[in-house]
């Protein structure tokens, strides 16, 4: 038995990349789409002084933003043609501070659905070749007919 996640749209990768290129927030913070597969999206965010909090760590809002974006694009990658996605629920746990040179958010679809898709989103701090898990999240995405991403 396999639990492989499959794309419902043969053009899913183009849809994800085009939508990412049009999203103002990810462009503003300098996030980069690093990996695109059905139900699996990685987004990298290089360290940026404007995204730090007062102690020099990446701000929790920036971490949550890329976790949400990775979840959203993971859900979009398995959505039907002609639908978009919106976050309906987002729960995150901060595990430790992010102080490295870059962070990466990995969104992975746990349960694709016609209306709701459940996604796990984890963020890792990358520093000198080491990954440290800094955030874990569970995200519910709603598929919206006629909302083009």
TIVEXLO-298846 format. One record per residue: residue number from 0; residue in three letters; x, y, z of N, C-alpha, C, CB in turn. Coordinates in steps of 0.1 Angstrom, whole numbers. Atoms other than C-alpha are relative to their C-alpha. Glycine has a CB too. Layout:
# TIVEXLO-298846
[NUM, 'Ala', [X, Y, Z], [X, Y, Z], [X, Y, Z], [X, Y, Z]]
...
***
This chain:
# TIVEXLO-298846
[0, 'Unk', [8, -12, 0], [0, 0, 0], [9, 12, 0], [-10, 0, 12]]
[1, 'Unk', [-8, -13, 1], [13, 35, -9], [-9, 12, 4], [6, 1, -14]]
[2, 'Unk', [7, -13, -4], [4, 69, 5], [6, 11, -8], [2, 2, 15]]
[3, 'Unk', [-6, -11, 8], [20, 88, -24], [-10, 11, -3], [5, -6, -13]]
[4, 'Unk', [8, -12, 3], [6, 123, -29], [1, 2, -15], [4, 12, 9]]
[5, 'Unk', [0, -2, 14], [-4, 129, -65], [-6, 14, -3], [-7, -11, -8]]
[6, 'Unk', [6, -13, 4], [-10, 162, -83], [-13, -3, -8], [10, 7, -9]]
[7, 'Unk', [13, 1, 8], [-45, 167, -97], [1, 8, -13], [-12, 4, 9]]
[8, 'Unk', [-2, -9, 11], [-32, 193, -122], [13, -3, -6], [-2, 15, 4]]
[9, 'Unk', [-13, 3, 6], [-5, 183, -147], [9, 12, -1], [-2, -6, -14]]
[10, 'Unk', [-8, -12, 1], [6, 219, -147], [2, 6, 14], [-7, 11, -8]]
[11, 'Unk', [-1, -5, -14], [9, 221, -109], [13, 8, 3], [0, -12, 10]]
[12, 'Unk', [-13, -7, -3], [46, 231, -109], [0, 14, -6], [12, -8, -6]]
[13, 'Unk', [1, -14, 5], [40, 261, -132], [-9, 8, 8], [-4, -1, -15]]
[14, 'Unk', [10, -7, -8], [10, 271, -112], [7, 5, 13], [-12, -8, 4]]
[15, 'Unk', [-6, -3, -12], [30, 270, -80], [11, 11, -2], [7, -12, 7]]
[16, 'Unk', [-10, -10, 2], [60, 289, -94], [-5, 14, -4], [10, -5, -11]]
[17, 'Unk', [6, -12, 4], [39, 315, -111], [-7, 8, 12], [-11, -2, -11]]
[18, 'Unk', [6, -6, -11], [19, 322, -80], [10, 5, 10], [-10, -10, 7]]
[19, 'Unk', [-11, -5, -9], [50, 324, -58], [6, 12, -5], [11, -12, 1]]
[20, 'Unk', [-6, -12, 6], [65, 349, -82], [-9, 13, 1], [3, -2, -15]]
[21, 'Unk', [10, -11, -1], [33, 371, -78], [-3, 3, 14], [-12, -4, -7]]
[22, 'Unk', [4, -3, -14], [30, 369, -40], [9, 11, 6], [1, -13, 8]]
[23, 'Unk', [-8, -11, -5], [42, 403, -26], [8, -4, 13], [-9, 11, 3]]
[24, 'Unk', [-6, 3, -13], [50, 390, 10], [13, -8, -2], [-9, -7, 9]]
[25, 'Unk', [-12, 8, 1], [75, 363, 0], [11, 7, -8], [-4, -14, -7]]
[26, 'Unk', [-10, -8, 7], [91, 386, -25], [7, 11, 9], [-6, 7, -13]]
[27, 'Unk', [-5, -11, -9], [94, 414, 1], [10, -5, 10], [-12, 6, 7]]
[28, 'Unk', [-9, 5, -10], [111, 392, 27], [12, -7, -6], [-7, -9, 9]]
[29, 'Unk', [-11, 7, 6], [134, 376, 2], [0, -15, -1], [13, 4, 6]]
[30, 'Unk', [2, 14, 0], [120, 341, 3], [2, -6, -14], [-13, -5, 6]]
[31, 'Unk', [-3, 7, 13], [130, 316, -25], [-6, -14, 0], [15, 0, -2]]
[32, 'Unk', [5, 13, 2], [112, 286, -38], [11, -9, -3], [-11, 0, -11]]
[33, 'Unk', [-12, 8, 1], [137, 258, -34], [-3, -14, -5], [7, -2, 13]]
[34, 'Unk', [4, 14, 4], [117, 225, -41], [-15, 0, -2], [5, -10, 11]]
[35, 'Unk', [15, 1, 3], [84, 218, -58], [-2, -14, -5], [-4, 10, -11]]
[36, 'Unk', [5, 14, 3], [68, 183, -59], [-14, -1, 4], [9, -11, 6]]
[37, 'Unk', [14, 2, -5], [32, 171, -55], [0, -2, 15], [-6, -11, -8]]
[38, 'Unk', [2, 1, -14], [24, 178, -19], [12, 3, 8], [-4, -14, 3]]
[39, 'Unk', [-12, -3, -7], [59, 189, -10], [7, 13, -6], [10, -12, -1]]
[40, 'Unk', [-6, -13, 4], [73, 225, -11], [10, 4, 11], [-11, 11, -1]]
[41, 'Unk', [-10, -6, -9], [105, 239, 4], [2, 15, -4], [14, -8, -1]]
[42, 'Unk', [-2, -14, 2], [110, 276, 8], [12, 5, 9], [-13, 9, 3]]
[43, 'Unk', [-12, -4, -8], [144, 291, 18], [-2, 15, 3], [12, -2, -8]]
[44, 'Unk', [0, -14, -4], [148, 324, 36], [14, 4, 5], [-11, 4, 10]]
[45, 'Unk', [-13, -4, -5], [183, 339, 38], [-1, 10, 12], [8, 7, -11]]
[46, 'Unk', [0, -9, -11], [192, 358, 70], [0, 14, -5], [12, -3, 9]]
[47, 'Unk', [1, -14, 4], [182, 394, 67], [-2, 8, 13], [-13, 2, -9]]
[48, 'Unk', [1, -8, -13], [187, 420, 95], [-14, 6, 2], [10, 11, -1]]
[49, 'Unk', [14, -6, -1], [152, 434, 88], [-10, -10, 5], [-4, 6, -13]]
[50, 'Unk', [9, 10, -4], [137, 401, 98], [3, -6, 14], [-1, -12, -10]]
[51, 'Unk', [-5, 5, -13], [154, 397, 132], [-8, 7, 11], [15, 2, 2]]
[52, 'Unk', [5, -7, -12], [140, 404, 166], [11, 6, 8], [-9, -10, 9]]
[53, 'Unk', [-10, -8, -7], [158, 424, 193], [12, -8, 6], [-7, 6, 12]]
[54, 'Unk', [-11, 8, -5], [180, 394, 204], [8, -6, -11], [-6, -11, 9]]
[55, 'Unk', [-8, 5, 12], [193, 387, 169], [-5, -13, -6], [14, -2, 5]]
[56, 'Unk', [6, 12, 6], [171, 357, 162], [-10, 4, -11], [-6, -9, 11]]
[57, 'Unk', [11, -3, 10], [148, 354, 131], [-13, 1, 8], [0, -12, -10]]
[58, 'Unk', [13, -3, -6], [115, 368, 142], [-10, -11, -2], [-6, 14, -4]]
[59, 'Unk', [10, 11, 1], [87, 343, 149], [-10, 3, -11], [-7, -1, 13]]
[60, 'Unk', [9, -3, 11], [65, 362, 125], [5, -4, -13], [-4, 15, 1]]
[61, 'Unk', [-6, 3, 13], [89, 357, 97], [0, -16, -2], [15, 5, -1]]
[62, 'Unk', [0, 14, 1], [92, 320, 105], [-14, -6, -2], [6, -6, 14]]
[63, 'Unk', [13, 4, 2], [55, 316, 107], [-5, 3, -14], [-10, 7, 10]]
[64, 'Unk', [4, -4, 14], [50, 334, 74], [5, -10, -10], [6, 14, -3]]
[65, 'Unk', [-5, 10, 10], [73, 310, 55], [-6, -14, 2], [15, 0, 0]]
[66, 'Unk', [7, 13, -3], [57, 280, 73], [-13, 0, -7], [-1, -2, 15]]
[67, 'Unk', [13, -1, 7], [23, 292, 61], [1, 0, -15], [-7, 13, 5]]
[68, 'Unk', [-2, 0, 15], [36, 299, 26], [3, -14, -5], [11, 10, -4]]
[69, 'Unk', [-4, 14, 4], [52, 264, 24], [-13, -9, 0], [11, -5, 8]]
[70, 'Unk', [12, 8, -2], [19, 248, 36], [-10, 4, -12], [-7, 2, 13]]
[71, 'Unk', [10, -4, 11], [-2, 269, 11], [4, -5, -13], [-1, 15, 0]]
[72, 'Unk', [-4, 5, 14], [19, 260, -19], [1, -15, 0], [14, 5, -3]]
[73, 'Unk', [1, 15, 0], [21, 223, -8], [-15, -4, -4], [4, -6, 13]]
[74, 'Unk', [14, 2, 3], [-18, 224, -8], [-3, 3, -14], [-9, 7, 10]]
[75, 'Unk', [3, -4, 14], [-19, 243, -41], [5, -11, -10], [6, 13, -3]]
[76, 'Unk', [-6, 10, 9], [3, 216, -57], [-8, -12, -2], [14, -4, 5]]
[77, 'Unk', [9, 12, 2], [-24, 190, -52], [-15, 5, -2], [1, -9, 13]]
[78, 'Unk', [14, -5, 2], [-54, 212, -59], [-4, -2, -15], [-1, 15, 4]]
[79, 'Unk', [6, 1, 13], [-77, 209, -89], [3, 12, -8], [-15, -2, 1]]
[80, 'Unk', [-2, -12, 9], [-71, 232, -119], [-12, 10, 3], [0, -4, -15]]
[81, 'Unk', [11, -9, -2], [-91, 264, -114], [-3, 3, 14], [-12, -4, -7]]
[82, 'Unk', [2, -2, -15], [-89, 264, -76], [12, 7, 6], [-4, -12, 7]]
[83, 'Unk', [-11, -5, -8], [-68, 284, -52], [-1, -5, 14], [-1, 16, 0]]
[84, 'Unk', [0, 4, -14], [-61, 279, -15], [1, 12, 9], [11, -11, 3]]
[85, 'Unk', [-1, -10, -11], [-65, 299, 17], [2, -8, 13], [-13, 9, 0]]
[86, 'Unk', [-2, 5, -13], [-54, 292, 52], [-12, 1, 8], [13, 6, 7]]
[87, 'Unk', [11, -2, -9], [-82, 284, 75], [4, -3, 15], [-11, -10, -4]]
[88, 'Unk', [-5, 2, -14], [-62, 272, 106], [15, -2, -1], [-7, -12, 6]]
[89, 'Unk', [-14, 0, 0], [-26, 276, 115], [4, -2, 15], [7, 12, -6]]
[90, 'Unk', [-5, 3, -14], [-10, 261, 147], [15, -2, -1], [-8, -12, 7]]
[91, 'Unk', [-15, 2, 0], [27, 265, 153], [5, -2, 14], [7, 12, -7]]
[92, 'Unk', [-8, 1, -13], [51, 255, 181], [14, 4, -4], [0, -15, 6]]
[93, 'Unk', [-14, -4, 2], [84, 273, 183], [9, -9, 9], [2, 15, 4]]
[94, 'Unk', [-8, 10, -7], [110, 247, 193], [13, 6, 6], [4, -11, -9]]
[95, 'Unk', [-13, -7, -4], [142, 269, 196], [2, 12, -9], [12, -10, 0]]
[96, 'Unk', [-2, -12, 8], [155, 302, 183], [8, -4, -13], [8, 10, 8]]
[97, 'Unk', [-7, 2, 12], [168, 305, 147], [10, 11, -1], [-10, 1, -12]]
[98, 'Unk', [-11, -10, 1], [202, 322, 145], [9, -3, -11], [7, -1, 14]]
[99, 'Unk', [-9, 4, 10], [218, 306, 115], [0, 10, -12], [-3, -13, -5]]
[100, 'Unk', [-1, -8, 12], [225, 320, 80], [-12, -1, -9], [12, -4, -8]]
[101, 'Unk', [12, 2, 8], [193, 307, 65], [-10, -9, 7], [4, -5, -14]]
[102, 'Unk', [10, 10, -5], [160, 290, 74], [-7, -6, -13], [-10, 7, 9]]
[103, 'Unk', [7, 6, 11], [141, 266, 52], [-13, -6, 6], [8, -12, -7]]
[104, 'Unk', [14, 5, -3], [103, 258, 55], [-3, -11, -9], [-11, 11, 0]]
[105, 'Unk', [3, 12, 8], [92, 224, 44], [-15, -3, 2], [8, -12, 3]]
[106, 'Unk', [15, 3, -1], [54, 220, 37], [-2, -14, -6], [-8, 11, -7]]
[107, 'Unk', [3, 13, 5], [42, 184, 33], [-14, -3, 3], [9, -11, 7]]
[108, 'Unk', [15, 4, -1], [6, 174, 26], [-1, -13, 8], [-6, -1, -14]]
[109, 'Unk', [3, 12, -8], [-6, 149, 52], [-12, -7, -5], [-1, 3, 15]]
[110, 'Unk', [12, 5, 4], [-41, 145, 39], [-6, 9, -10], [-10, -2, 12]]
[111, 'Unk', [7, -8, 10], [-53, 159, 6], [-15, -2, 0], [6, -2, -14]]
[112, 'Unk', [15, 1, 1], [-90, 167, 3], [-5, 8, -11], [-6, 3, 13]]
[113, 'Unk', [6, -8, 11], [-114, 182, -22], [-3, 14, 6], [-13, -7, -4]]
[114, 'Unk', [3, -13, -6], [-124, 210, 2], [12, 5, 10], [-13, 0, 8]]
[115, 'Unk', [-10, -3, -9], [-98, 209, 30], [12, -9, -2], [-5, -1, 15]]
[116, 'Unk', [-13, 8, 1], [-61, 197, 29], [8, 3, 13], [8, 4, -13]]
[117, 'Unk', [-7, -2, -12], [-41, 192, 60], [15, -2, -3], [-3, -11, 11]]
[118, 'Unk', [-14, -1, 4], [-4, 201, 58], [9, 2, 13], [3, 12, -10]]
[119, 'Unk', [-10, -2, -11], [26, 197, 82], [10, 10, -6], [6, -13, 5]]
[120, 'Unk', [-10, -9, 5], [50, 226, 79], [11, 1, 11], [-6, 14, -3]]
[121, 'Unk', [-11, -1, -9], [84, 225, 96], [10, 10, -5], [6, -14, 2]]
[122, 'Unk', [-11, -10, 3], [111, 252, 97], [13, -5, 6], [-4, 14, 4]]
[123, 'Unk', [-13, 4, -4], [148, 244, 100], [9, 12, -1], [5, -12, -7]]
[124, 'Unk', [-11, -10, 0], [177, 267, 109], [12, -7, -7], [3, 6, 14]]
[125, 'Unk', [-11, 6, 7], [206, 261, 85], [12, 8, 4], [-2, 0, -15]]
[126, 'Unk', [-13, -6, -4], [241, 269, 99], [11, -9, -1], [-2, 5, 15]]
[127, 'Unk', [-12, 8, 2], [274, 256, 87], [-3, -14, -3], [9, 1, 12]]
[128, 'Unk', [3, 13, 5], [258, 226, 70], [-8, -8, 10], [13, -8, -2]]
[129, 'Unk', [9, 7, -10], [237, 217, 101], [-14, 5, -1], [6, 1, 14]]
[130, 'Unk', [14, -4, -1], [199, 217, 103], [-4, -2, 14], [-8, -8, -10]]
[131, 'Unk', [6, 1, -13], [182, 225, 135], [-15, 3, -1], [7, 10, 10]]
[132, 'Unk', [15, -1, 1], [144, 221, 138], [-4, 11, 9], [-7, -13, 4]]
[133, 'Unk', [4, -12, -8], [130, 255, 150], [-15, 2, 2], [7, 12, -5]]
[134, 'Unk', [14, -2, -1], [93, 254, 143], [-7, -12, -6], [-4, 13, -8]]
[135, 'Unk', [9, 10, 6], [66, 228, 137], [-14, 5, 0], [1, -14, 7]]
[136, 'Unk', [13, -5, 1], [32, 236, 125], [-10, -10, -7], [0, 13, -8]]
[137, 'Unk', [11, 8, 7], [-1, 220, 114], [-9, 10, -6], [-7, -10, 10]]
[138, 'Unk', [7, -10, 7], [-20, 239, 88], [-12, -6, -8], [9, 8, -10]]
[139, 'Unk', [11, 5, 8], [-55, 234, 73], [-2, 11, -11], [-13, -1, 9]]
[140, 'Unk', [2, -8, 12], [-59, 248, 38], [-14, -3, -6], [11, -1, -10]]
[141, 'Unk', [13, 2, 7], [-93, 254, 21], [2, 2, -15], [-11, 9, 6]]
[142, 'Unk', [0, -2, 15], [-96, 249, -17], [-11, 8, -4], [0, -14, -7]]
[143, 'Unk', [10, -9, 4], [-115, 277, -33], [-2, 0, -15], [4, 15, 5]]
[144, 'Unk', [4, 1, 14], [-132, 271, -66], [0, 14, -6], [-13, -7, -3]]
[145, 'Unk', [0, -13, 7], [-126, 299, -91], [10, 10, 5], [-14, 6, 1]]
[146, 'Unk', [-10, -10, -5], [-99, 316, -71], [14, -5, -6], [1, 0, 16]]
[147, 'Unk', [-12, 4, 6], [-69, 315, -93], [12, 5, 7], [0, 5, -15]]
[148, 'Unk', [-12, -4, -7], [-35, 316, -76], [10, 4, -11], [6, -11, 9]]
***
